[in-house]
């Protein structure tokens, strides 16, 4: 077991760099998730616990940060999202069984002797994805999921969205604002026929690629930097030197976002993230809204049941925003009211 353990440590050091950087980034922003070094140590122990098996020598495994941990869309109080990739872990058959096994190993007394101090852990389900939520005694909370598929599109999606966040500083705050607005207006509510959180992010990305002129976001996949297990930290500007600078404010972008999707014809067109374009839909398509995922072609908009209702919400709020702006312009342009304001 010792040679295999040394190989495990070598592999872990090679693939833990991104997770360590993400931990430092979130610690700097929010200061409530513990130190990055503690996170790295605990992540190492997670993998060590999962590796204690008679199948260890035949397993491939990697630990990847995922979700908001990578994308730059984390808010205060967000937990750390990690994915253990084990394409050879066919012994368990199902991912929930593997996570239950990992949970029991994490709470083994031998792990506590190595410094793995758990406060509690529990298995729960997000849609179809089993997640092991771990809370450490220092306050750090980690959502750990396990993937036994050979190809993990969710990790690549996370790195692609991270590329958008790094490309333009307006992308992340616009996503956060739209997600908050859509939650309050029942637009982001997949259980009741609305968009899910990931679909909202893709809507924002598509709008910044196709709904404004000049476009703010490029098609990063065409650069070839996001074709495999992404390791890039910054998208190369040299690959998109033709892009003009767009100086619109967040407020302008939000209103234009609402207007763009209030008139977007979801019945005849779909959003193709891979091509950064709107394409013609097939006649026999059954989805109310179709968003073609940038990596594996599934439809994140499949939860939408009544797109016309959601578009009415977009249209009404866009109208309210424009009416409010018009009132401000009239107030500031009227001499009598200008004196009252000052």
Order of alpha helices (4+ residues) and beta strands (2+ residues): alpha-alpha-alpha-beta-alpha-beta-alpha-alpha-beta-beta-beta-alpha-alpha-alpha-alpha-beta-beta-beta-alpha-alpha
